[in-house]
Amino acid sequence: MVVKELAHLVVRRLKAPALLVVVAIAGTCIAAWPQLGNPSSASNPYFGSVTAHPANDETLKLSLDDAVRRGLENNLGLKEAESGEKQFQGEKNEALQEFLPTIGVRGSTGVYQHNLAALGFKRSVLEDFPQLPADFSLITRNDLTQGLVTYKQTLFSGPVIAGWKAAGAAQRSAYFAKMSARGEVVQQVATAYLHVIADASEVDNATALEAADKLLFENARAAHEAGTLANLDEVRAKVQLQAQQQTLILAQNALEKDLILLKREIGIAPGQKIALTDAAPYSDLAVQTPAEVLAIAYKNRQDYQNLQSQVVEYKAVHAAYRSQRFPSLSFSGYYGVDKVNGVGSHGIFSAVGTLNVPIFREASLRGQSDASAAQLAAVNSQLADLRGRIDQQVRSALLDVNASGQLVEVTKSNVALATRAVSDETERVNAGIDDNLPLVNAQATLAAAQSRYVASLYQFNLSKLALARATGVIEQQYRVYLGR
C-alpha cells in the first residue's frame, strides 16, 4: 500500500535530521568551539560553505551583519537543512496525489496479423460462410488505431487521510529544522567573527607591547654603552623583547587561521583578503527573570516546535496503521475509440467502483500499530525532556551572562591598574631610581591583564549569543543582544 510505504518513509527519514537539530541547539557547544583543534566541514557542516565567488586582489570589507547575511546564503549546514525541507515538500506532494484523480491519455496505432486457424477457425467452419471468396486466407492482417482516456481516484481511505496528515506534519518539522539551522548559522558566524576580533585585539596588544619592549631594550643598550646600566639589565630587556616577539608571531598566526575559518563558514574563498569593520561590542542586557525568558523560549524555540510537529506526525502515522482495518473505496474507469482498417467502431468504456474490506490481517496490523505507538511514546518523552532542557539552558545562559559581565568589569579595572603601574615604573626607570626588572614585570602583568580582558569580553558576547539562541530569537535579535 502506497500510504503504508509513505508512513515508513516519513518515520525513517525524519528521525535523523530532527534529532541532529535537537542536539545542535544545545548552547554548550559554543563554549567548546574555541578549544577545537581544527574544525572543518567534515566534522560539522556548519564549518563549511559553498564558495560564492573566486578570490581577487581587492580587500573585502566585512561587517558582522554582512558576515551573517553571507552565512545564511552560503553555509553548508543550512544548505543541507534547506534541501531536507524541499525533500519533505516533495513527499507531501506525493501524498497529495493519493487524493487527486489520476487521469491518463493513451494512443496507439499498429499493424496486427492473426492466424485464424490458431483461433479455432478451421476450413470446415469457413465453408458455412459462402460469401467468403474461395481463396480466403486463414492468415489475416489489419490496421488498428486506438485512443483511450483512463481515470482513477481514491474516494475514501483511512490510511491515505492519515498519511496526508503525517506528510504535512513532517513538512512542518522540516521547516522548523531549517529555521533552527538558520539560528545555528547566525550563532556560528557571529562566534567566528567575534573570535577574529578577539584575535585582532591580541595582535594589537602584542604589537604595542613589542614596541614598548623594543624601546626599553634600546634604552637599556644605550645606557649600558654609556656605562650607567649593568649588562644584566640589557640582557633582561632583550629576553623580554624576544619573548614578546614570539607572542606576536603566535597571535598573528592564530588571527590568520581564524580568518580562514570565518571565510569558510560564509562562502568567501580562503585566499580572499578581508578586513573586519566592526569592533568588539560591549553593552549590558536588560534584566529579565528566568520565567520571562522561558516564556519567550517556549514560544520561539524552533527545535521545540520541531518536536511538537513530530508528535503530530507520529500520531498521524499511528492512525494510518490503525485505519488499515477500515474499508476503502475507489473508482476507476476508461473511455476509448478504435479504428480498424480505417473504419471507426463504437466507443468503449468502463466504470468500476471498488470497495476493499480487509477481513483478517490482525497480527500484522497489531504489530504495526504497537510499533508506531511505541515511537509516539518515545517522541512524547523527548518533548517532555526538551522542556526541561530548555529550562536548564535558559537558566545556565542567564548565569553565564551575569558572571561574564562581572568578569569584564573586573578585567577592565585590572587593565587600568596595570597600565598605571607600567607608567609609574617607566618614570622610576627613567629617573634612575629602579633598574628595569620591575618594569619588565609590570609589562608582563599588563599583557596578562589585556589578554584576560579580551577573553572576558569575548566570553561575555558569546554568553549573550547563547542566551539569544536558548530563547530562539538569535536570528532576529542578535544585534540587540550584542548591543549593536
BATI-232645 format. One record per atom (N, C-alpha, C): residue in one letter; x, y, z. Coordinates in pm, whole numbers, plus 32768, in hexadecimal, padded with zeros to 4 digits. Example, Ala and Ser with C-alpha at 12.3 -4.5 7.8 and 13.67 -1.06 7.14 Angstrom:
BEGIN
A85277DC7830CA84CE7E3E830CA85287EB6830CS85057F1F82C4S85577F9682CAS850A80038313
***
This chain:
BEGIN
M80547F898000M800080008000M8059807D8000V803680DE7FABV808981557F9BV809681A3801CV802781B58063V8029820680DDV807981C0814BK8071813D814EK80C180F481B0K8155810C8196E817D81088116E8209812580F6E822B81B4811AL81CD82108103L81E5829C8127L81F982AA81BDA81A98266820BA81B8826E829CA8242823D82C7H826C81CB828DH82F2819A82ADH835C81FF8283L8349823C820DL83AA829C81DAL83B383168232V833F8348825DV833D83BF82B3V838483A38336V836783318373V83A4830F83F4V843A82FF83E4R846282B8837CR84F0829A836CR85418318834FR850D836E82FAR855A83E282D0R855584548333L84F084598385L84E384C983E1L853F84BA8458K855B84418482K85A4842D84FFK862B847284FDA867B84568497A87068485849AA8710851C849AP86D785688437P86EA85F8843AP86AC863B84B2A8638860984DEA85F8864C854FA8649863D85CEL867D85C385E8L86CB85AF8661L874F85FA8659L8789860585E1L8804865285D4L87ED86E485F6V8779871A85CAV875C87A685E9V874787BA867DV8704875886BFV86EF87648750V877487658799V87D38711876BV8856870E87ABV88A28790878EA889887C08711A88E5883786ECA88B888B48733I883B88B68762I8808893087A1I884589488829A888388E28865A88B988F188ECA891F896188F0G890F89BC894DG89678A2F8953G89F38A0D8980T8A08899689B8T8A8C897589ECT8AF28963897EC8AC8894F8904C8B28893B8899C8B7989B98880I8B438A2D88A2I8B8A8AA98886I8C058AB688DDA8BF78A95895CA8C698AA489B5A8CDC8A49898BA8CBC89D8894BA8D24897A8926A8D66899D88A1W8D2889F58852W8D5C8A0F87CCW8DE78A4887CBP8E0A8AAC881EP8E918AE48817P8EFE8A7F8834Q8EDD8A10887BQ8F4389B0889DQ8F5689458832L8F04894687C8L8F1288E18761L8F9788F48719G8FDA888586FBG905D889086BEG905888C3862FN900A888385DAN900388A9854EN8F78888C8519P8F1688E08539P8E8D88C6850EP8E8188C98476S8E30886E843FS8E1F886883AES8D9388368390S8D6C88448310S8CE8881882E5S8CDB878182E8A8D4C873982F0A8D4486A682F9A8D09867B837ES8D2486C783E8S8CEF86A5846CS8C6E86F1848AN8C5C8765844EN8BE687B78467N8BC9880883EAP8B5687F183A6P8B3B88388328P8B3388CF8339Y8B1C890083B3Y8B13899183C7Y8B9C89D583BFF8C08898783BCF8C8C89C183A8F8CAF89C88313G8C5389A282BAG8C6B89A5822AG8C0689FD81E4S8C1B8A118163S8BC18A668115S8BD48A4A8082V8B7B8A848033V8B888A847FA1V8BC78B087F7BT8C408B067F42T8C878B807F20T8C3C8BCB7EB4A8C178C487ED3A8BC58C967E77A8C168CCF7E03H8C8F8D037E1EH8CDF8D437DB7H8D728D1E7DCBP8DC08D187D60P8E508CFD7D70P8E978D747DAEA8F0E8D5C7DE3A8F5B8DC67E24A8F8E8E2A7DBCN8F998EA87DE5N8FD68F107D92N90388F617DE5D90738FC67DA9D90DC90137DECD90A590807E48E9025909B7E44E8FEB91047E97E8FD890D07F27T8FD9912F7F85T8FBD910E8011T8F299123802BL8EE690BA8054L8E5690BF806BL8E3A90EF80F9K8DF3915D8107K8DCE9190818BK8D51914681B9L8D5791148234L8CEE90B98263L8CC090E382EDS8C40910782F9S8C039120837CS8BC690A083B1L8B9D90A3842FL8B5D902D8469L8ADC900D8421D8A8D907383FFD8A10905B83B7D8A2B901F832DD8A94904F82E9D8AB890178267D8AE18F848275A8B2D8F6682DDA8B588EDC82F2A8AE18E81830BV8A818EAD835DV8A0B8E5C8379V89BA8E4882FAR89A98EB382ACR895D8EA7822FR899F8E4381D0R8A218E4C81C2R8A678DED816AR8A5C8D5E81A0G8A618D508224G8A538CCB825DG89CA8C8F8240L89628CE0824BL88DB8CB0822FL88C88C8E819BE891A8CC98146E890F8CAD80B7E89628C33808DN89D48C1D80CFN8A348BBD8099N8A5C8B4D80F7N8A388B528178N8A698AF081D7N8A3A8A6381B3L8A958A0381BBL8A7889798192L8A0E893881EBG8A17894E826EG89B4891282C8G8927894082A8L891789C1828AL889389F58268L886689C181E0K88C189B58181K889E897E80FEK886588F1810DE88A288A08164E88708818817AE87E6881A81BAA87D08875821AA874D887E8259A86E388AA81F4E87058908819CE86A689358136E868788C580D4S86EA887580B2S86D18803805AS8675879D809CG8686878B8120G862D87308169G859E87618167E858A87E48175E8502881A8170E84C4880380E7K8511881B807CK84DC88087FF5K84BA87757FDEQ8509871C8018Q84ED868D8009Q846686698047F844A869F80BEF83C9868280FEF835686C680B5Q836F87398078Q830887778026Q82E3871D7FB1G834986DE7F74G832D86817F07G82DF86087F36E830085D67FADE82B785627FE1E822785878005K821386028032K8189862C804EK813886337FCDN817686617F60N813086647EE0N811085D77EB0E816D85797ECBE814F84ED7EA9E80D684BB7EF6A80CD84DF7F76A805984B57FC5A7FD984F87F93L7FE685757F65L7F7085BC7F32L7F3585767EB8Q7F8A85387E67Q7F5984F87DEFQ7EF784877E0EE7F01844B7E87E7EA483E17EACE7E1584137EB6F7E0384977ECDF7D7D84D07ED3F7D4A84FB7E4AL7DA4851D7DF2L7D7F85557D71L7D6584E87D0AP7D1185057CA8P7CFC84A37C3EP7D7984937BE8T7D8F84197BBCT7DFC83FC7B61T7DC183E67AD7I7DDE84407A7CI7DA5843D79F5I7E1784297992G7E0383CC7938G7E6883B178D2G7E2A83A47849V7E7683C477E5V7E4C83B7775AV7EB0835C7713R7E7A82F976CER7ED1829B768AR7EA0828875FBG7EFB8290759DG7ED9827B7510G7F3C821A74D2S7F0A81CA7474S7F6381697433S7F30814B73A7T7F8C81297354T7F6980FB72CCT7FCA808F72A4G7F9A802C725AG7FF27FBF7235G7FB37F6271D0V80047F0871A1V7FD97EA47140V7FDC7E1D7184Y7F6D7DD37179Y7F617D5371BEY7F447CE57158Q7F7D7C73716AQ7F677BFE7116Q7F347B8B716DH7EC87B4A7140H7E877AE27190H7E857A5E7142N7E9379F17187N7E86796B714FN7DFE7936717BL7D9C79377120L7D15790D7143L7D0F787A7167A7D65782C712CA7D65779D714DA7D8B778871DEA7DEB77D9720EA7E1477CD729AA7DA677FA72F7L7D4E785272C5L7CDF78827317L7C657826730EG7C6B77B872C4G7BFD775972BEG7BAA775F7240F7BCF77B771E2F7B8377C27165F7BC1776270FDK7B8576E970F4K7BB676867094K7B75769F700CR7BAA765C6FA9R7B7076676F22R7ADE763B6F20S7AC075D56F71S7A3575A46F74S79D7760D6FABV7A09765F7006V79B576CA703DV79A177366FD5L7A0977596F8BL79FD77C36F27L799D779D6EB6E798A771A6EA0E792D76F06E36E789E771A6E55D788077356ED1D77F977636EF6D77E277F36ED0F784A78376E9BF783D78C36E6FF785878CA6DDAP77ED78AD6D8AP780278A76CF8P782C792C6CBBQ781279996CFFQ78377A1A6CC7Q78CD7A316CC7L791879E06D11L79A879EF6D12L79E279B76C91P7A4679F66C5AP7A8279C16BDDP7AC4793A6BF7A7AD378ED6B8DA7B0A78666B99A7B9C78686BC4D7BE178D46B9AD7C7078DC6BBED7C87792B6C3FF7C2179336C93F7C2F797C6D12F7C9D793D6D68S7CF979936D99S7D6D79626DE5S7D4D79616E7BL7D8178F86EBBL7D7278F26F4CL7DD179526F95I7E2E798A6F4EI7E8979F06F87I7E547A786F5FT7E257AC46FC0T7DE97B476FA5T7E427BB76FDDR7E2E7C2F6FA5R7E7B7CA56FCDR7E1D7D1C6FD9N7E2F7D6A7045N7DDB7DE27053N7E2A7E50709AD7E027ECC7081D7E3B7F4270C1D7DDD7F6E7131L7E177F8671A9L7DC67FAC721EL7DFE802D725AT7DA880917264T7DCA810F72A9T7D6C811E731FQ7DA4813A7394Q7D53813C740FQ7D7781B67461G7D1381F7749AG7D24826574F9G7CD882467578L7D17826275EEL7CDC823A766DL7CF882A576D4V7C9382CA7723V7CA083257795V7C8182D47813T7CE082D47872T7CCD828878EET7CBA82E67963Y7C7582B979C9Y7C55830A7A3FY7C5882AF7AB9K7C9A82E17B24K7C9F82947BA0K7CA682F47C15Q7C5982D97C7EQ7C5B83307CF4Q7C3082E17D6ET7C7482FE7DDET7C4E82C57E5FT7BE483207E9DL7B7182EA7EB9L7B0483387EF3L7B0E833D7F8AF7B3482D17FC8F7B4582CF8059F7BA98264807ES7C08828B80D3S7C69822C8108S7CA482678187G7C92822181F6G7CC982528274G7D5F82638270P7DAC8201823EP7E3D82138237P7E67828981E0V7E1D82A28174V7E408314811EV7E2D8397816AI7DBF83A581B1I7DA5841F81FDI7E1084328269A7E2C83C882B4A7E9083D2831EA7F1B83EB82E3G7F3983AC8271G7FBA83C38232G7FCC84528205W7F60848F81D6W7F65851D81B0W7F8485748229K7F448558829AK7F6185A58313K7FF185918340A802185168336A80AD84FA835DA810D85458303A80F285498280A814B85908224A814A86258241G80D5865D8263G80CF86EA8285G811E870A8302A811286B38368A815E86C883E3A81F386BA83CAA821A865C8374A82A7864B8353A82DE86C5830CQ828E870182B6Q82BB877A8271Q82CD87ED82D4R826F87FB8331R827D88658397R82F9884B83EDS831187CD840ES838687AB845DS840587D08411A840787B4838EA847C87D8833DA848E886E8336Y841F88B88334Y8429894B8332Y8468897E83B3F843C89498425F8476897684A4F8508894984AFA852888D58475A85B488AA8473A8608890D8423K85D1893D83B5K861989A18365K862A8A2383B3M85C08A4E83F7M85CA8ACA8445M862D8ABC84B7S86308A4684F4S86938A2D855CS871F8A318521A872F89FD84A8A87B18A028465A87D98A928448R877A8AE78427R879A8B758411R87CF8BB38492G87918B918503G87C38BC28582G884F8B8F859FE88688B11857BE88EE8AD8858DE89558B24853AV892F8B4784BEV898B8B918467V89AA8C1A84A2V89438C6084D0V89598CE4850CV89B88CD88583Q89A18C7485D6Q89F58C62864CQ8A858C408625Q8A968BE485C8Q8B1C8BBC859EQ8B678C30855DV8B248C788503V8B678CE584BCV8B898D56851CA8B2A8D7B8572A8B468DE685D2A8BB78DBE8630T8BB98D408659T8C258D1086B0T8CAC8D1B8669A8CB18CEF85EBA8D2E8CF6859FA8D598D87858BY8CFA8DDF8570Y8D198E6D855BY8D518EA985DCL8D108E8F864DL8D408EC386CDL8DC88E8786F1H8DDD8E0986CAH8E5E8DCA86E5H8ECE8E11869AV8EB38E35861CV8F178E7E85CEV8F318F08860CI8EC78F4B863BI8EDA8FCC867EI8F328FBC86F9A8F188F538746A8F6C8F3A87BCA8FFD8F1E8794D900F8ED08727D90978EB686F8D90DC8F3786CDA90918F8E8687A90CB900E865CA90F1906486D3S90A19060873DS90C390AB87B6S9142907587F6E91508FF087F5E91CA8FB4882AE92448FDF87D9V92328FE48753V92A1901086FEV92C590A2871CD925F90F8872AD927991858749D92C1919487CFN929291488833N92D4914E88B6N9364911E88AEA937890AE8867A93FF9079885AA945990D8880DT9423911A87A7T9473917A875AT949B91F287AFA943B922487FDA945A92968854A94C2927288BDL94B591FC88F8L951691D2895CL959F91B8891EE959F918588A2E961F9171885EE966591F88847A9617925D881DA965192E18808A96899319888BA963F930488F9A966F9334897AA96EC92E989A5D96EE92658990D9763921589B4D97DB9238895DK97C1925888E0K982F92808888K986C930388B6L9817936188DCL984993E0890FL989693CC8991L9861937589E8L98A693578A66L9930931A8A4BF993592BE89EAF99B5928089C9F9A1892E68991E99EB933D8938E9A4493A188FFE9A789401896BN9A22942889C7N9A4D947F8A34N9AB294378A8EA9A9693B58AABA9AF293698B00A9B7A93598ABDR9B79933F8A39R9BF8933089F2R9C4693B389F0A9BFD942289D8A9C4294A389D8A9C7B94C48A62A9C2C94A48AC9A9C5B94C08B52A9CD394688B74H9CD193EB8B46H9D4293918B61H9DC093C08B19E9DAE93ED8A9DE9E20941F8A53E9E59949E8A92A9E0094EC8AD2A9E2D95668B16A9E67954A8B9EG9E5B94CD8BCBG9E9294A78C4BG9E3C94C78CC2T9DBD94E78CA9T9D6395098D18T9D0694978D3DL9D0D94278CF5L9CB293B68D10L9D0093358D00A9CDF92D58D55A9D2592568D52A9CFF92068CD6N9D5991AC8CADN9D4091568C39N9CC890FC8C51L9CB090D48CCDL9C3E907E8CEDL9BBB90BF8CC6D9BAF91418CDAD9B3391868CB5D9B1E91868C1EE9B8B91938BD2E9B7D918E8B40E9B5291038B11V9B91909C8B4CV9B6C90138B29V9ADB8FF78B4DR9AB390258BC2R9A29900F8BEER99C690538B8EA99E890CA8B61A999091118B03A998890C98A7DK99FA90908A51K99FA904889D1K99A78FC889DBV99B38F808A49V99638F078A5DV98CE8F288A5CQ98AA8F968AA1Q981E8FC08AA3Q97ED8FE38A17L9841902789C7L981B904C893FL98058FD088E9Q985F8F6F88F1Q98528EF6889FQ97DA8EA288CAA97C08E9E894BA97498E548979A96C98E968943Q96C88F1C8940Q96518F60890DQ96458F4E8876Q96B78F458830Q96B38F2B87A0Q96788EA18785Q96998E3F87D6Q965D8DBB87C7Q95C68DC187DDT959D8E0B8843T950D8E19885DT94C78E5987E6L95048EBD87AAL94C98F018736L94BC8EA286C0I95248E5186A8I951E8DF28638I94AB8D8E864AL949D8D5A86C3L94318CFA86DDL93A98D3C86CFA939C8DB986FEA931C8DFF86F4A92F88E1A8662Q93588E418610Q933E8E598582Q93178DD9853AN93578D6A855DN93358CEB851FN92A78CC08543A92828CD085C3A91FA8CAE85EDA91938D0485A6L91B28D848593L91578DDE854DL91418DB184BEE91AC8D8F8476E919F8D6683EAE914F8CE583DEK91668C868437K911D8C078431K90888C1C844DD90698C7284AFD8FDC8C8984CFD8F978CDA8462L8FE18D2E841BL8FA88D7483A7L8F828D10833AI8FD68CAD8324I8FB68C4682C0I8F388BF982E9L8F2D8BD78369L8EB78B8F8398L8E398BE38385L8E418C6483A4L8DCE8CBD838FL8DA78CC182FCK8E098CCC82A3K8DEA8CD08214K8DAD8C4D81E6R8DDA8BDD821CR8DA28B5C81F5R8D108B50821FE8CEA8B8F828DE8C608B8382BFE8BFE8BD7826FI8C2E8C3F822CI8BD28C9D81ECI8BE08CA08155G8C2C8C44811AG8C318C398089G8C958C958046I8CF98CC6808DI8D638D168051I8DDB8CBD803AA8E1B8CCC7FC6A8E8F8C7A7FA7A8EFB8C8E8011P8F3D8C21803FP8FA28C2E80A9P90128C8E8088G90328C9F8006G909D8CF97FE0G90748D8A7FD3Q8FF48DA97FE4Q8FC58E337FD6Q8FEE8E868051K90238EFD803AK90468F5780A8K8FC78F9C80DBI8FB68F9C815EI8F428FE08199I8F729036820DA8F22909A822BA8F3D90F3829DA8EBB910482EAL8EBC90E38369L8E4590F183BCL8E32918383E2T8DB791B183D5T8D9B923F83EET8D5E925A8476D8D3391F084BED8CF392028540D8D5591E485B0A8D4B9230861BA8D9992168693A8D4A91BA86F0A8D8C918A8758A8D49913387B8A8CDC91818800P8C5E915687F6P8BF291A08839P8BF5918988CFY8BC591ED8917Y8BBA91DE89A8Y8B44922F89DAS8AE591EB8A14S8A72922D8A53S8A2E91C88AAED89EC91FD8B14D89A391A78B70D891991878B39L88E591138B5FL885F90EC8B37L87F9911E8B9CA878191358B6BA871591568BC8A86FB90DE8C23V86E190FB8C9FV86CD90908D02V864990488CE4Q86508FC38CDCQ85DA8F6F8CC6Q85DD8EFD8D29T85688ED88D58T855E8E668DB3T855D8DE58D62P85838D758DA0P857E8CF58D58P84F38CD58D23A848B8CF98D6DA84028CDC8D3EA83E48D298CBEE84108DA78CB6E83F78DF68C3DE84428DBC8BC6V84BE8D968BDBV850D8D5F8B6CV84D68CD78B42L84AA8C868BA1L84718C038B7FL83F38C128B2BA83A08C738B4BA83268C888AFBA834A8CA98A6BI83B38CF98A57I83E08D1989D0I84188C9D898BA84638C4E89D6A84A28BD7899CA843A8B71896EY83D68B5489C2Y83708AF2899CY831F8B208923K831B8BA1890EK82D08BD8889CK83238BD8881DN83A88BE88828N83F98C0187B3N845F8B958793R84798B3887EFR84E08AD487D3R84B58A798760Q85038A7A86F3Q84DD8A2C867EQ84E989968698D854A896C86EAD855588DD8704D84DE88AB8756Y84A7890187ADY843188DC87FAY83B788D1879EQ83A9892F8742Q833C892986E0Q834F88B28682N83CC88958663N83EA8822860FN83B987A18651L83D9879186D0L83B287178716L831A87108728Q82D98781873BQ824687828742Q820C875286BDS8246877D864ES8218874E85CAS823086B985BAQ829F868885F2Q82B885F885ECQ824F85AA8639V822285DF86AAV81B8859D86F6V813A8591869FV811685FE865CV80A185FB8602V80B785938593E812F8590855EE814D853384F2E814084A28520Y817C84828592Y817683F885C2Y80E883D085E9K809984308617K800C84128630K7FC683ED85AEA7FE684388542A7FA8841B84C1A7FD88393848BV80588375849DV808B82F48471V8047828284BDH803782958541H7FF282308592H7F6282208562A7F2082918542A7E9782898510A7E9182448488A7EFA825A8436A7EFD821883B2A7F02818183C1Y7F548152841EY7F5C80C18432Y7ED8808A846AR7E9B80D184C7R7E1D80A18500R7DAC80A2849BS7DAD81088442S7D3E811683E4S7D4680B38371Q7DAE8060836CQ7DB27FFA8305Q7D457F918319R7D077F90838ER7C987F3483A7R7C167F648365F7C127FE4833EF7B98801D8307F7B8D7FFE8272P7B137FF6823EP7B027FE481AEP7B32805E8161S7B56804880E5S7B7C80B6808CS7B2A80AE800DL7B1081227FD2L7ABB812A7F5CL7B0681767EF0S7B09813F7E78S7B4D81807E08S7AF981707D89F7B1981C47D28F7AD181C07CA8F7B3981C37C38S7B2081757BD2S7B7881757B5ES7B23815E7AE1G7B5681887A71G7B0D817479F3G7B5E81A4797DY7B27818E7906Y7B6881BE788DY7B0081CF7820Y7B23821E77BDY7AD2822D7744Y7B32823476CFG7B0F81EB7661G7B6781EB75EEG7B1D81D4756DV7B6281EB7500V7B2C81D27479V7B938180742CD7B60812873D2D7BB580D4737ED7B9680F072EBK7BFB80E47298K7BE980ED7207K7C37807971C9V7BEB801E7185V7C277FA77149V7C247FB670B2N7C9B7FB07074N7CA87FBE6FE3N7C6180396FAFG7C6B80A76FFFG7C3181256FD4G7B9F81356FF1V7B5F80CF702BV7AD180D57048V7ABE80E570DEG7A79814F710BG7A6381667197G79FF810571D3S7A0D80ED7255S79B28093729AS797080DF730DH7912809E734BH78CE80D973BDH793180EE7430G7923815D747CG797D817874ECG7974810C7558I79E280F8759EI79E78097760AI79FC80E3768EF79C480B076F9F79D680F3777AF79C8808E77EAS79F880BC7861S79ED806A78DAS79E080C77950A798880A679AEA797980F17A2AA796D808C7A9CV79D3808E7AF7V79DC80287B5EV79EE806B7BE5G7998804B7C41G79A980757CCBG79D97FFE7D1ET7A4080167D71T7A7C7FA77DBBT7A737FC27E50L7A397F687E99L7A347F6E7F2BL7A8F7F017F60N7AF67F2C7FA8N7B587ECE7FDEN7B427EC38075V7B1E7E4B80A3V7B037E338131V7B687DCE8165P7BC57DF881BBP7C247D9881F3P7BDC7D388253I7BF47CB98243I7BB07C548296I7C067C2A830CF7C7D7BFC82EFF7CCF7BCE835EF7D637BE1833ER7D9F7C45837FR7E317C59837DR7E597C8B8408E7E1B7C51846EE7E237C8984F4E7EB17C8A852CA7EFC7C228514A7F847C1D854CA7FDA7C8D8512S7FD37C9D848FS80217D04844ES7FF57D90847AL7F717DA5847DL7F3D7E2984A2L7F5E7E4B8532R7F517DE9858AR7F707E058617R80057E218629G805A7DD785E1G80E97DEE85EDG81107E7A85BFQ80DB7EA5854DQ80F97F2A851CQ80C27F968579S80497F8085AAS800C7FE28605S805A7FED8688D80847F7C86BED80D17F7E873BD81587FC28728A81987FA786B6A821A7FE5869BA820D807D868FS81A680AA8647S8193813B8638S816D817C86BCA812181348710A80FE816A8794A817B817A87EAA81D8811B87DFA82558127882BA82A7819F87FBQ82AA81B48778Q82F282278742Q82B182AA8771L822D82AE8775L81E7832587A4L8206833F8836A820982D78887A822982E88914A82B8831C8925A831482EC88D0A839F831A88D9A83A983AE88B7V836183DB8851V83668468882CV832884BF8899N82BB849088D6N827F84DB8945N82E184E889BAS832E847E89D3S839384858A3CS840184E88A18Q842984EA8999Q848E854A896DQ845B85D9897DL83DA85EE8960L83A28674896DL83A286A089FEA837E86468A59A838286698AE7A841086858B15D846F86368AE4D84FB864D8B07D852C86D28AD0L850286F48A56L852F87718A19L84FE87EA8A67R848687E38A9FR845588528AF2R84B488678B69G84DA87FA8BA8G853888068C17G85C088378BEAR85ED880B8B73R866E88368B41R866D88CB8B1FI85FF88FB8AE6I85F5898A8ACAI85FC89DB8B4AD85B789AB8BB2D85BD89EE8C34D864E89F38C65Q869389838C5AQ871E897C8C86Q877589DC8C35Q876789DC8BB1Q87BB8A2F8B5BQ87A28AC48B75V87248AE98B87V87048B768B9FV87418BA48C22R872F8B558C8BR87668B7E8D0ER87FF8B808D0BS883C8B1F8CC9S88CE8B1D8CBFS89018B948C6FA88BB8BB58C02A88E58C278BB0A88D98CAA8BFEL886F8CB98C4CL88608D328C9EL88D28D3D8D03L88F78CCD8D41L89668CCF8DA0L89E98CF28D5BD89FD8CBB8CE2D8A788CD88C98D8A808D6C8C73V8A108DA48C47V8A0E8E328C22V8A318E878C9BN89F58E688D0DN8A0F8EB78D86N8AA08EAA8DB3A8AD48E2F8DB4A8B5D8E198DE2A8BC38E568D83S8BB18E418D00S8C118E768CA0S8C0D8F0E8C9CG8B978F4A8CB3G8B8F8FDC8CB9G8BDF90128D2FQ8BD88FCF8DA0Q8C278FFA8E14Q8CBC8FE98DFAL8CE28F7C8DB4L8D6F8F678D93L8DA58FD58D39V8D5390048CDCV8D7E90718C85V8D9F90ED8CD8E8D4A910E8D37E8D6291838D8AE8DE391738DDCV8DF990FE8E14V8E7090E78E65V8EEF90EE8E10T8EED90AA8D9DT8F6590A98D47T8F7F91338D0CK8F16917F8CF0K8F2992078CBFK8F6D925D8D29S8F44924D8DA5S8F8692968E13S9017926A8E22N903191E78E11N90BA91B68E1BN911491F18DAFV90DE92018D35V912D923E8CCAV915292CE8CEDA90F293178D25A910E93A28D4CA917A93A98DB8L9171934F8E1BL91D5934D8E86L925E93248E50A926192BF8DFAA92E192918DC2A931F92FC8D6AT92CC93458D1FT930093B38CCCT933F94208D22R92FE94408D90R933594A58DEBR93B894738E27A93C093F38E49A943A93BC8E83A94AE93C48E20V949393A68DA0V94FC93AF8D3AV952C94408D2CS94CE949C8D2DS94F395298D22S954A95558D97D9524952B8E0FD957295528E85D95FE95158E81E960994958E5BE968B94558E57E96E394908DEAT96A594B98D7AT96F294F98D10T9732957A8D42E96E395C88D8CE971896448DC2E978A96288E25R977E95C18E76R97E595A08ED9R986695728E93V985695228E26V98CC94F48DDDV9911956B8D9AN98C295C18D5AN98FC96368D16N994196948D79A990E96988DF4A994B96EE8E59A99C396AD8E9CG99DD962E8E7CG9A4E95E88EB7G9A3695B38F41I99BB95B28F6CI999B95808FF2I999D94E98FF5D996994A78F8ED996294158F88D99AA93E48F0BD99D093638F0ED99FD93258E92D998092FA8E43N999292B28DD4N991E92958D7EN98D492168DA3L98FF91CD8E0AL98B791538E2FL982891708E5BP980F91D28EB4P978391EF8ED7P9731921B8E5EL977192608DFFL9727928B8D88L970292138D31V975F91B58D22V9741913C8CD4V96CE90EF8D15N96D190E38D97N9664909E8DDEN95E190E88DCCA95E5916C8DD0A956991BA8DBEA953191A98D31Q958B91A58CCFQ955C91908C46Q952091058C34A955B90A18C72A9522901A8C6AA949890168CACT948B905E8D1DT940A90648D5FT93A390A98D06L93CC91148CC1L9371915B8C66L934791018BF2A93A790B78BB9A9386905D8B4BA93218FF48B75A93368FBA8BECA92D78F558C1EA924E8F948C37A924C900F8C6DA91CC90518C88A918290708C08Q91CC909D8BA2Q918B90BA8B21Q9154903B8AE1S919E8FCF8AE8S916E8F508AB0S90F18F208AF9R90F28F2D8B7ER907B8F038BCAR90038F5B8BA9Y901B8FDB8B92Y8FAB90338B6FY8F71900C8AE7V8FC88FF48A85V8F998FCA8A01V8F4B8F488A0AA8F808EE88A58A8F3C8E678A67A8EB68E758AAES8EB28EC98B16S8E358EDA8B60S8DCB8F218B0CL8DF48F838ABBL8D948FC78A63L8D5F8F6689F9Y8DB98F1389C5Y8D908EAE8963Y8D2C8E4C89A0Q8D498E1C8A19Q8CEE8DBF8A5BQ8C6A8E028A7FF8C6D8E818AA2F8BF28EC98AC2F8B978ED08A47N8BD28EF089D3N8B818EF6895AN8B508E6B8931L8BA48E058946L8B768D7D8928L8B038D538982S8B0A8D788A00S8A9F8D548A5CS8A1C8D988A36K8A258E128A03K89AB8E5689D6K89738E148958L89CC8DE988FEL899D8D9F8889L895C8D1B88B2A89988CD88915A895F8C5A8945A88D58C718982L88C58CE089C8L88428CFF8A01L87DC8D1A8993A88068D64892CA87AC8D7D88BBA87868CFB8876R87E68C9F886AR87C88C1E882DR876D8BCC8886A87858BD18909A87328B848966A86A18BB38964T868B8C328946T86028C668940T85C68C5B88B5G86168C328851G85E18C1D87CAG85D28C9A8777V86148D08879DV86048D878754V86888DBA871EI86EB8D64870FI87708D9486ECI87738DD28661E872B8D9A8600E872F8DD28579E86F38E5E8575Q86868E7285BEQ86438EF385BAQ86828F5A8618Q86C08F2E8686Q86E88F8D86EDQ877B8F828717Y87D18F4786C4Y885D8F3D86EFY889B8FC886FDR886D902986ADR88A190B386BBR887C90EC8742V87FF90D2876CV87D2910787EFV882390C98860Y88389048885AY887F900588C6Y8913902F88CBL894C904C8856L89D790788855L89E4910D886FG897191538872G897691E3888FG89A792368819R89889209879FR89B492538729R894392AA86F5
***
